[in-house]
Amino acid sequence: MAHSTKRVYPPFPRVTVEQVVSVVKELFRDHEELIVGFNDYLPEEHRISVPVQDI
C-alpha cells in the first residue's frame, strides 16, 4: 500500500513588482535589448525606460 506524506514547505516571501524591476535593471544593465524584451511582461505603469539609440 502506498503511503503518502504531506510535505510542509516554509512560506515563500512575497516580492513586489518594484522589487523585481529593481533587480532586473541591475542584472540587465548595459543590455537594453533584454530590458526591452522583459518589458513585454510588465504592466504598462512599471515598464523600464530604455534610452533611444541614435541610428
C-alpha positions as CSV (number, residue, x, y, z in Angstrom):
1,M,0.0,0.0,0.0
2,A,1.4,3.4,-1.0
3,H,2.0,5.7,1.9
4,S,1.7,9.4,1.2
5,T,3.2,12.1,3.3
6,K,2.4,15.7,3.1
7,R,5.5,17.9,2.9
8,V,5.4,21.3,4.6
9,Y,7.5,24.0,3.0
10,P,8.4,27.3,4.6
11,P,6.3,30.2,3.2
12,F,7.8,31.9,0.2
13,P,8.4,35.6,0.7
14,R,6.3,37.9,-1.5
15,V,8.0,40.2,-3.8
16,T,6.6,43.4,-5.3
17,V,6.8,44.5,-9.0
18,E,9.0,47.3,-7.9
19,Q,11.5,44.9,-6.3
20,V,11.6,42.7,-9.4
21,V,12.1,45.8,-11.7
22,S,15.0,47.0,-9.4
23,V,16.8,43.6,-9.7
24,V,16.2,43.3,-13.4
25,K,17.5,46.8,-14.0
26,E,20.8,45.8,-12.2
27,L,21.0,42.4,-13.9
28,F,20.3,43.7,-17.4
29,R,22.4,46.8,-17.1
30,D,24.1,47.6,-20.4
31,H,21.8,45.1,-22.2
32,E,19.0,47.3,-23.4
33,E,17.7,44.6,-25.7
34,L,17.0,42.3,-22.7
35,I,15.2,45.1,-20.9
36,V,13.0,45.8,-23.9
37,G,12.1,42.1,-24.1
38,F,11.4,42.0,-20.3
39,N,9.1,45.0,-20.6
40,D,6.7,42.8,-22.6
41,Y,5.9,41.0,-19.3
42,L,5.4,44.1,-17.2
43,P,2.3,46.2,-16.7
44,E,2.5,49.5,-18.6
45,E,3.0,51.5,-15.5
46,H,6.0,49.5,-14.4
47,R,7.9,49.4,-17.8
48,I,11.6,50.2,-17.6
49,S,12.6,53.1,-19.8
50,V,15.4,52.5,-22.3
51,P,17.3,55.4,-23.9
52,V,16.7,55.7,-27.6
53,Q,19.8,54.9,-29.6
54,D,21.0,57.2,-32.4
55,I,20.8,55.4,-35.7
